[in-house]
Amino acid sequence: MKRLLARLGSGLRRGYAARRRAEAEFRRGARLLRGDGVPADPVAAAECLIRAAERDHAPAQHRLSLLYVQGARGVAPAAGWLDEARRGTDAARANARLLYPRGLDVEPDAAAAFAWARAAARQGLAPAAANLGMLYARGIGCATDYGEAARWYRLAAAKGDAAGALGLGILHENGLGVPRDAAAAARCYAGAAAAGNPMAATALGLLHLNGVGVPADPPAAARWLASAAGRGNAIAQHHLGLLYAEGRGVGRDLAAARAWLRRAASQGHRDAAAALDRLRAPNDPIEDGMPDAAVKAQQAAGLHGGINDRSHAAA
């Protein structure tokens, strides 16, 4: 009995030590990605995260998935010659290989992104479940499967994850993998928007504006759009500018309209730039260009493209 207890105690100590090592690797990897007190080095960060992920550290698995979805470019004090090396100068390439034999960039890897997302999601990590839903919805590292996307979004949303609620709302609004249900979409968006997700606030504002899934309520639409616009969402900024120009849901205020349209246009929003040009014309003519809510909700959320929000990464 004493030997059994001793073996159990030894096993528990080894397990605890392994978990501590995994956590340390994860934290170092996160610092290397951020350049927090050390030079930013995505390759070294990935190596740390892999060591942690291989010990079943779910946040490390999730962070690796996010890294492999988009890739990352390294930064070094000699950034000038690194850029030169990337452009193909032989001498610069030789210097880069000498100082950074492993390289500094992590290239996107869809298969790895999917594998690590699935590993983390299966451990019950809500942001990872939302990320896995996004990968299924966009067909990144897997075949597009809206049914699986809905399943993982739903699991994430049930745990309070805003990205999961947003993704599930998009599927409901567009009838992808689930029945088309604008009211269900509105409920999902409301939950995510209340948690501070600007894309969900934009989509919810557009539903209120058009009376889709919820009663038409321009003042409520303006409030949600203002919430998202203040956080930098260009589509929200565009529509808020139109509301101010038309005096719809808010008092007519052309100065505010121009300001919001200008902010959206500065982010490359073409419709906002066009609307701003019309406001500059004589008599400030502007068309009521509010399109169908379902179309704009797809645009607001990038049809799953923006669900991979790095703010959900555990770091």
C-alpha positions as CSV (number, residue, x, y, z in Angstrom):
1,M,0.0,0.0,0.0
2,K,2.8,2.4,0.9
3,R,4.5,1.7,-2.5
4,L,1.2,2.3,-4.3
5,L,0.8,5.6,-2.5
6,A,4.4,6.5,-3.2
7,R,3.9,5.8,-6.9
8,L,0.7,7.8,-7.0
9,G,2.4,10.7,-5.2
10,S,5.4,10.6,-7.6
11,G,3.0,10.6,-10.6
12,L,1.1,13.6,-9.3
13,R,4.4,15.5,-8.7
14,R,5.5,14.7,-12.3
15,G,2.2,15.7,-13.7
16,Y,2.3,19.0,-11.8
17,A,5.8,19.7,-12.9
18,A,4.8,19.0,-16.5
19,R,1.9,21.4,-16.3
20,R,4.2,24.0,-14.8
21,R,6.7,23.6,-17.7
22,A,3.9,23.8,-20.2
23,E,2.6,27.0,-18.6
24,A,6.1,28.5,-18.6
25,E,6.5,27.6,-22.3
26,F,3.1,29.1,-23.1
27,R,3.9,32.4,-21.3
28,R,7.3,32.7,-22.9
29,G,5.8,32.0,-26.4
30,A,3.2,34.7,-25.7
31,R,5.9,37.2,-24.7
32,L,7.9,36.4,-27.8
33,L,4.9,37.0,-30.0
34,R,4.1,40.4,-28.4
35,G,7.8,41.4,-28.1
36,D,7.1,41.9,-24.4
37,G,10.5,42.5,-22.8
38,V,12.2,40.5,-25.5
39,P,12.6,41.0,-29.3
40,A,9.5,39.8,-31.1
41,D,10.3,36.4,-32.7
42,P,7.3,34.5,-34.1
43,V,9.5,31.4,-34.9
44,A,10.8,31.1,-31.4
45,A,7.3,31.8,-30.1
46,A,5.9,29.0,-32.2
47,E,8.5,26.6,-30.9
48,C,7.6,27.5,-27.3
49,L,3.9,27.2,-28.0
50,I,4.4,23.8,-29.7
51,R,6.2,22.5,-26.7
52,A,3.3,23.6,-24.5
53,A,0.6,22.4,-26.9
54,E,2.2,19.0,-27.1
55,R,1.6,18.7,-23.3
56,D,-2.1,19.4,-23.9
57,H,-2.0,23.0,-22.8
58,A,-5.2,24.2,-24.4
59,P,-4.5,28.0,-24.4
60,A,-1.2,27.2,-26.2
61,Q,-3.0,25.1,-28.7
62,H,-5.5,27.9,-29.3
63,R,-2.8,30.5,-29.7
64,L,-0.9,28.3,-32.2
65,S,-4.1,28.0,-34.2
66,L,-4.5,31.7,-34.4
67,L,-0.8,32.1,-35.3
68,Y,-1.1,29.6,-38.2
69,V,-4.3,31.1,-39.5
70,Q,-2.6,34.4,-40.5
71,G,1.1,33.8,-40.0
72,A,3.4,36.4,-38.6
73,R,6.4,38.4,-39.6
74,G,9.3,38.8,-37.3
75,V,10.9,42.1,-36.3
76,A,14.6,42.6,-35.5
77,P,16.8,45.6,-34.9
78,A,18.2,45.1,-38.4
79,A,14.7,45.3,-40.0
80,G,16.0,47.1,-43.0
81,W,18.3,44.4,-44.2
82,L,15.7,41.8,-43.3
83,D,13.3,43.5,-45.7
84,E,16.2,43.5,-48.2
85,A,16.7,39.8,-47.7
86,R,13.0,39.2,-48.3
87,R,13.3,41.0,-51.6
88,G,16.1,38.7,-52.6
89,T,19.5,40.4,-52.2
90,D,22.1,37.7,-51.8
91,A,24.3,39.4,-49.2
92,A,21.3,40.2,-47.0
93,R,19.9,36.7,-47.3
94,A,23.3,35.3,-46.2
95,N,23.3,37.7,-43.2
96,A,19.7,36.7,-42.3
97,R,20.6,33.0,-42.5
98,L,23.7,33.6,-40.3
99,L,21.9,35.5,-37.5
100,Y,18.5,33.8,-37.8
101,P,19.0,30.3,-39.2
102,R,15.4,29.3,-38.4
103,G,14.1,32.5,-40.0
104,L,11.9,35.1,-38.4
105,D,8.6,34.6,-40.1
106,V,5.8,32.1,-39.5
107,E,3.9,31.3,-42.7
108,P,0.2,30.6,-42.6
109,D,-0.6,26.8,-42.3
110,A,-4.2,26.0,-42.7
111,A,-3.8,22.3,-41.7
112,A,-1.9,23.2,-38.5
113,A,-4.4,25.9,-37.7
114,F,-7.3,23.5,-37.9
115,A,-5.5,20.7,-36.0
116,W,-4.6,22.9,-33.1
117,A,-8.0,24.5,-33.0
118,R,-9.7,21.1,-32.8
119,A,-7.3,20.0,-30.1
120,A,-8.0,23.0,-27.9
121,A,-11.8,23.0,-28.6
122,R,-12.0,19.4,-27.6
123,Q,-10.6,20.3,-24.2
124,G,-13.5,22.7,-23.7
125,L,-11.8,26.0,-24.3
126,A,-14.6,28.4,-25.5
127,P,-12.5,30.8,-27.6
128,A,-11.0,27.7,-29.4
129,A,-14.5,26.4,-30.1
130,A,-15.4,29.7,-31.7
131,N,-12.2,29.6,-33.7
132,L,-12.9,26.1,-34.8
133,G,-16.4,27.1,-35.9
134,M,-14.9,29.9,-38.0
135,L,-12.5,27.5,-39.6
136,Y,-15.3,25.1,-40.5
137,A,-17.4,28.0,-41.8
138,R,-14.6,29.3,-44.0
139,G,-13.2,25.9,-45.0
140,I,-9.7,26.7,-43.6
141,G,-7.8,23.4,-43.2
142,C,-11.0,21.4,-43.8
143,A,-14.0,21.2,-46.1
144,T,-16.6,23.9,-45.5
145,D,-19.2,22.5,-43.1
146,Y,-21.8,24.9,-41.8
147,G,-23.4,22.2,-39.6
148,E,-20.1,21.6,-37.8
149,A,-19.5,25.4,-37.6
150,A,-22.9,25.8,-35.9
151,R,-22.2,23.1,-33.5
152,W,-18.9,24.6,-32.3
153,Y,-20.2,28.2,-32.3
154,R,-23.1,27.0,-30.2
155,L,-20.8,25.4,-27.7
156,A,-18.7,28.5,-27.5
157,A,-21.7,30.8,-27.2
158,A,-23.2,28.6,-24.4
159,K,-20.0,29.4,-22.4
160,G,-20.4,33.1,-22.9
161,D,-18.0,33.5,-25.8
162,A,-19.0,36.6,-27.9
163,A,-17.3,35.4,-31.0
164,G,-19.2,32.1,-30.8
165,A,-22.5,34.0,-30.4
166,L,-21.6,36.3,-33.4
167,G,-20.8,33.3,-35.6
168,L,-24.0,31.5,-34.7
169,G,-26.0,34.7,-35.4
170,I,-24.5,35.0,-38.8
171,L,-25.4,31.3,-39.6
172,H,-29.0,31.9,-38.4
173,E,-29.4,35.1,-40.4
174,N,-28.3,33.5,-43.6
175,G,-29.6,30.0,-43.1
176,L,-26.2,28.3,-43.2
177,G,-26.2,24.9,-41.4
178,V,-29.2,26.0,-39.3
179,P,-32.7,27.2,-40.2
180,R,-32.9,30.8,-41.4
181,D,-34.2,32.7,-38.3
182,A,-33.6,36.4,-38.0
183,A,-35.1,36.5,-34.5
184,A,-32.5,33.9,-33.3
185,A,-29.8,35.9,-35.1
186,A,-30.8,39.0,-33.3
187,R,-30.7,37.2,-29.9
188,C,-27.2,35.9,-30.7
189,Y,-26.0,39.4,-31.8
190,A,-27.5,41.0,-28.7
191,G,-25.6,38.6,-26.5
192,A,-22.3,39.2,-28.3
193,A,-22.9,43.0,-28.5
194,A,-23.6,43.2,-24.8
195,A,-20.2,41.5,-24.3
196,G,-18.6,44.3,-26.3
197,N,-18.2,42.7,-29.7
198,P,-18.3,45.6,-32.2
199,M,-19.2,43.4,-35.2
200,A,-22.2,42.0,-33.4
201,A,-23.3,45.5,-32.4
202,T,-23.1,46.5,-36.1
203,A,-25.1,43.6,-37.2
204,L,-27.7,44.1,-34.5
205,G,-27.9,47.8,-35.3
206,L,-28.7,47.0,-38.9
207,L,-31.4,44.6,-37.9
208,H,-33.0,47.3,-35.8
209,L,-32.7,49.7,-38.6
210,N,-34.5,47.5,-41.1
211,G,-36.9,45.8,-38.7
212,V,-35.6,42.3,-39.5
213,G,-36.0,39.8,-36.6
214,V,-36.7,42.7,-34.2
215,P,-39.1,45.7,-34.4
216,A,-37.8,48.6,-36.5
217,D,-36.2,51.0,-34.1
218,P,-33.9,53.6,-35.6
219,P,-32.9,55.1,-32.2
220,A,-31.8,51.7,-31.0
221,A,-30.1,51.1,-34.3
222,A,-28.2,54.4,-33.8
223,R,-27.1,53.4,-30.3
224,W,-25.7,50.0,-31.4
225,L,-24.0,51.5,-34.4
226,A,-22.5,54.3,-32.3
227,S,-21.2,51.6,-29.9
228,A,-19.5,49.8,-32.8
229,A,-18.4,52.9,-34.6
230,G,-16.6,54.2,-31.5
231,R,-14.6,51.0,-31.5
232,G,-13.5,51.4,-35.1
233,N,-15.9,49.3,-37.1
234,A,-16.0,51.0,-40.6
235,I,-19.4,49.7,-41.6
236,A,-20.9,51.0,-38.4
237,Q,-19.2,54.4,-38.9
238,H,-20.6,54.5,-42.5
239,H,-24.2,53.8,-41.4
240,L,-24.0,56.1,-38.4
241,G,-22.8,58.8,-40.8
242,L,-25.9,58.2,-43.0
243,L,-28.2,58.3,-40.0
244,Y,-26.8,61.7,-39.0
245,A,-27.1,63.0,-42.5
246,E,-30.7,61.9,-42.7
247,G,-31.7,62.6,-39.2
248,R,-32.9,59.1,-38.8
249,G,-32.9,57.8,-35.2
250,V,-30.7,60.8,-34.3
251,G,-31.0,64.5,-34.8
252,R,-29.8,65.7,-38.2
253,D,-26.2,66.8,-37.8
254,L,-24.1,67.1,-41.0
255,A,-20.9,67.8,-39.1
256,A,-21.3,64.5,-37.3
257,A,-22.3,62.8,-40.5
258,R,-19.1,64.0,-42.3
259,A,-16.9,63.0,-39.3
260,W,-18.2,59.5,-39.2
261,L,-18.1,59.0,-43.0
262,R,-14.6,60.4,-43.0
263,R,-13.5,57.9,-40.4
264,A,-15.0,55.0,-42.4
265,A,-13.6,56.3,-45.7
266,S,-10.1,56.5,-44.1
267,Q,-10.4,52.7,-43.5
268,G,-11.0,52.1,-47.2
269,H,-14.8,52.0,-47.1
270,R,-15.8,53.0,-50.6
271,D,-19.5,53.6,-50.0
272,A,-18.6,55.9,-47.1
273,A,-16.2,57.9,-49.4
274,A,-19.0,58.2,-52.0
275,A,-21.5,59.4,-49.4
276,L,-18.9,61.9,-48.1
277,D,-18.5,63.2,-51.7
278,R,-22.3,63.6,-52.0
279,L,-22.4,65.6,-48.7
280,R,-19.8,67.9,-50.0
281,A,-21.9,68.7,-53.1
282,P,-24.3,71.7,-53.2
283,N,-27.3,71.3,-50.9
284,D,-25.7,68.2,-49.3
285,P,-27.7,65.7,-51.4
286,I,-27.4,62.1,-50.1
287,E,-29.4,59.1,-51.0
288,D,-31.0,56.8,-48.5
289,G,-28.8,53.9,-49.4
290,M,-29.7,51.5,-46.6
291,P,-29.5,48.0,-48.2
292,D,-31.1,44.8,-47.0
293,A,-30.1,44.0,-43.4
294,A,-29.1,40.4,-44.3
295,V,-26.6,41.6,-46.9
296,K,-25.2,44.3,-44.6
297,A,-24.9,41.9,-41.7
298,Q,-22.8,39.6,-43.8
299,Q,-20.6,42.5,-44.7
300,A,-20.4,43.7,-41.0
301,A,-19.2,40.4,-39.9
302,G,-17.1,39.6,-43.0
303,L,-19.2,36.4,-43.2
304,H,-17.1,34.7,-40.6
305,G,-13.9,36.4,-41.6
306,G,-13.7,38.5,-38.5
307,I,-14.8,35.9,-36.0
308,N,-11.2,34.9,-35.5
309,D,-10.7,37.7,-33.1
310,R,-7.3,37.8,-31.4
311,S,-8.8,39.4,-28.4
312,H,-10.1,36.0,-27.5
313,A,-6.6,34.5,-27.5
314,A,-5.4,33.5,-24.0
315,A,-2.1,35.1,-23.6
